[in-house]
Amino acid sequence: MMLQDGSTQLLCLTASSGVPLFTRGAAKQLPFSVIGSLNGVHMFGGGQGVVLSCCETEGGGKVVWRVFRDSVMLIAVGGGGHGGAGGGGKEEEVRLQRLLENVWNCMVLVLGQEELANIRNVERLKRDLRSCFNLIDQLLEERPEGILGNLTHCADSLLPPNPALLKEAVDGFAQAADSEFGCLVVHGRVAAATEKWWRLAPQEVVLLSALTRSLSASGSASCDYPVFLPHGSPTVAHRLLRFQLLPGADVCVLCGPTPSLHRAESGLVGRFWSPLVETLRDCLAVGERCLPASVSLRPDVLALLLINRETRRSVSCVRTPTRHLPTDPPLPSKARCWKLLKLLYIFSTTHYFSQEETLCVSPEERAQRVNTEDFVLGFSHQPIQCYLVTEECKSYGLQTAQHQLFLLIPPSVPTFALRTVATQTLSDIVAATGF
């Protein structure tokens, strides 16, 4: 075992020569000789016409490779320990592959594709890549807790009590800033956004939300940050203007050369958002529940992840049960529930449910993986529900034409009742919010 259980280390090298650009992750870094061997075995396979994408270590860890634009190689080394309900080798591979894809998109977001695809000065690139480390560390450490968009590639959302009022304010603010792309981020989740913002690639919405969280955590009241859109504009930068409205609430716009940061901050922020201070406080009060008070969840729901497949948005929360008796078996902690929710999502989408995008594979691999998944080929139909029963909890997945719902439920709930819990939960949320 190269790393401790549960740890992940990320390596970035030049694809042509194997020169290390950076390493992030586990406190105990891999020796240079091991890094060289990981690069060497991939290069040897390439010379033999073999694409090495993943392998498993004797100690149960995983190593995945991915080359981007024939220029940058990313290697993720996982020490294992991410198992649980439904956890296994396939799930860990998916997690690491998605990590590599997200890290590449982070690098493009900050530096642009041109600088990464055509490396002219390795030492300068090493220095420039430091500006990506905060975002990359967010991905590696899977923080903040409860943010699942890095895995699902759906925008983590918060459903406010007054969505129409906030949507109107975001639209007006973006238009006044000469932009069609604006969003309101509350507790790190998108609470309202313009139509054009939702038309960005899902990965871009997720990364922009992550960048907004990072900039907000820096303590600055406002900032003007150049960004490249990995899918929509990988070589031409846009300006991301971010303004803190209240602690935990930020508004952002993507714009061109105008307006200046000072003009937007002094002339537009107060004009559009001062009248909505109480509305923003109501939105902040929703908190990590992500659902307004109008949604009444069943007491036997420990945690949920609800994805709107059409809009590529998601809401998620972990709750403290109100009817748990002292004589009942102990329930998983809040942190464990978030981990189990991720494992349930990966397990369900790699075994049963369809995905709008195939996870983390090159175009050449995509068709092959879709057509050769042995487990899926065993079905003559598309599964729409699944469940798992473990000692920690019971898990249930439900798929409709518009939604995917994943639930964690206490073990004391009868297995035959899981379907009723899931269908009622979905119905209650959609009826109250229109999500």
PAMINU-166577 format. One record per residue (C-alpha): residue in one letter; x, y, z. Coordinates in pm, whole numbers, plus 50000, padded with zeros to 5 digits. Example, Ala and Ser with C-alpha at 12.3 -4.5 7.8 and 13.67 -1.06 7.14 Angstrom:
A512304955050780 S513674989450714 
//
This chain:
M500005000050000 M501595032749889 L499285055650088 Q497215054350405 D493605042850379 G491275070650268 S494035093150134 T494425104049774 Q497465118849605 L497405137449275 L500395139149043 C500725162448745 L503475157448485 T504265167648130 A502985140047902 S505955140447664 S508885140547907 G507385131548244 V508665163048416 P506715167448745 L504645199348754 F503065195249098 T501825170249355 R498895175749589 G497075155049844 A498305130450104 A500585144550374 K503195117750300 Q504135122749937 L505155094149713 P508915090449653 F510235104349326 S511205069249216 V507555057849251 I506315088149057 G508835080148784 S507695043848777 L504035053648746 N504875075848452 G507205050148300 V504725021448301 H502145043548127 M504695054147863 F505735017747812 G502105007547755 G501655035947507 G504695024147315 Q503094989747287 G499775003447166 V498074998747505 V496245026147696 L496795021248069 S493935038748249 C493615020848584 C495224994448803 E494814981049157 T497634977649410 E498234947049625 G497044966449929 G493684975049775 G494535009949649 K493845023449302 V495955042049047 V494355059648749 W496035077848460 R494685103348215 V496455123847946 F494875156647837 R495545173647502 D498665151547456 S500345176547689 V499545170748056 M499355137548240 L497375135148563 I497755105148794 A495555098949097 V496665073949361 G494005063149611 G494895044849929 G491495028049951 G489275032050254 H486435048450058 G484255017650077 G480935012850248 A477445005650128 G477944996449770 G481625006349781 G484124986649576 G486804988049311 K484525001349039 E483245029149264 E486765039849362 E487845040148998 V484915062448903 R485715086149190 L489345089649087 Q488585093048716 R486125120748788 L488725137449009 L491195138548718 E488585153248485 N487685180048740 V491295188948809 W491995193748437 N488945216048405 C490125236048708 M493475241648540 V491765253048218 L489395275548415 V492285294348576 L495045293148312 G493295286347980 Q493745256947748 E496415273147529 E498995275847807 L498415239647908 A498235224247560 N501385241747433 I503915242047714 R506725265747626 N508345271647964 V507975244148224 E509265264748517 R506855293248445 L503975268548415 K504885253948753 R504595288648907 D501335296348728 L499765263548840 R500045274449204 S497015296549146 C494985264549092 F495985247649415 N493155260849631 L490525247349391 I492385214449344 D492645209849721 Q488895215049748 L488425186049508 L490935163449681 E489645170050031 E486015168849910 R485185200750092 P483015217550189 E480925189150327 G477655184250145 I478855197149807 L478335168549561 G478585186249224 N482205175549180 L480895139849157 T477475144048995 H478375172948760 C475065188448861 A474945222949017 D474525221149394 S471445242249453 L469555258049740 L465805263049694 P464895296949848 P461515306649994 N461105334949737 P462695322149414 A460885345949176 L462045377049366 L465685365749368 K465575354949003 E464275389448903 A467055406249100 V469785384248945 D468425390748593 G468315428448651 F471755429648810 A473345409448528 Q471685430848260 A472885462948428 A476415448048430 D476275442248051 S476005404848102 E473585376248044 F475375353648291 G474675359248659 C474005338648971 L473365341549343 V475365317249558 V474155310549913 H476125287950146 G478155276749843 R475065266149647 V473285283049358 A470055299049482 A469125318049164 A470665323248820 T469935337348476 E468795314648194 K472155317948017 W473995307548334 W472065274748335 R472955269847968 L476655267748052 A478045232448054 P477185215648388 Q480885211548467 E481375249048418 V478535257748656 V480035234248917 L483535248848879 L482345284948888 S480465277149210 A483645261849355 L485665292349251 T483085315349409 R483335295849737 S487105298749724 L487045336249657 S484435341449927 A486555322350179 S489445346250110 G487535373150300 S487385398850020 A484145418349976 S484525418749598 C486895407049327 D487505407848953 Y488865374048841 P489725362648486 V488305328248396 F488275305448093 L485245283248036 P486615247947979 H483895239447726 G482465272547607 S485575294547591 P488785275647676 T491125300447502 V489435334547559 A489105347647913 H486015363448066 R485795384248382 L484105369548686 L482875397548912 R481955386049263 F480375406649538 Q479555396449894 L476005407449977 L475865392250326 P478145366850497 G477355334650312 A475625351650016 D477505362349701 V476375374449361 C478485368249049 V478405378648684 L480475368048383 C481165398548168 G483505415247919 P485665446447960 T482845466448117 P481755475648377 S484725482248603 L484715465248943 H484375499049115 R481415510048904 A479585477148955 E480265477149330 S479365513449392 G476535517949143 L474825484249099 V475145462549410 G473275486049643 R470715495049379 F469585459349318 W470285441749647 S469725466549931 P465915463249901 L466265425249930 V468275422450252 E465465405150441 T464785381950147 L468465372550145 R468355365750519 D465385342750466 C467385324950200 L470395321450431 A468115307250700 V467365277150476 G470955266650549 E472325232150475 R468815217950450 C468695233650101 L464905230950105 P462425257850217 A460175253050518 S457275245850281 V458815211450218 S457885187050494 L460145156550479 R459205123250633 P460905117050970 D462415084550839 V464645101850581 L468265103750702 A469725119650389 L468735126950033 L470165136949698 L467655148349436 I468825155149080 N466805172448810 R468045154648497 E466765181648261 T468345212148429 R471375193348573 R470695207948918 S470685189649251 V469655194849612 S470975174149900 C470795173450278 V471555152150582 R469065153250870 T468985143451236 P466095118851285 T463445129651533 R462035095351610 H465215075651682 L464805056252004 P467745049052241 T467085011852195 D467485014251815 P470865006551656 P473155037251632 L472815056851310 P475745068451092 S477215102551169 K476565132650952 A479955129550780 R479365092350722 C475935099550571 W477495122950315 K480025095950224 L477315069250197 L475235092349977 K478165095949736 L478735058449730 L475045052149666 Y475085076549374 I478155060249215 F476865025049272 S473425032649127 T474675051548821 T477345025948736 H475044995748778 Y471445005748719 F470545041248622 S471285059448299 Q473515090048289 E473335120548067 E477125119748044 T479385089448066 L481735093148359 C485255105048300 V486305086947985 S487775096847653 P485585095447339 E487365063647234 E486585046347563 R483045059647601 A481285037447346 Q483245007047455 R482395011247825 V478715017447758 N478444986547543 T480494962747756 E479194968148109 D478424931748188 F476064939148472 V473884962548266 L473854938647971 G472144913348197 F468974934448193 S466414934547913 H465024967548045 Q466155000048204 P465984996948584 I464185025948752 Q464515016449119 C467124999349333 Y467874994549702 L470634982849935 V470344969950290 T473394972550516 E474004972850891 E474405010750887 C471255020450698 K468985012050408 S469485029950075 Y467035035349794 G467405049549443 L464545060749222 Q464745072548861 T462025089748657 A462165107548322 Q462985140348498 H464525131148833 Q466925108449016 L466415105149392 F468805088249635 L467775082549997 L469375069650315 I466835054950557 P467245040650912 P467555002550934 S464415001251149 V462205010650851 P460794978850690 T462314971050353 F458904968150187 A458205004650285 L461275019450114 R459525025049783 T456695043749952 V459165065850139 A461005074249815 T457945081549600 Q456335102849870 T459555122449929 L459915129849559 S456275140149531 D456455163049836 I459545181649716 V458355186349356 A454865197149465 A456215223249707 T459035237549496 G458495227649133 F462095215149128 
//
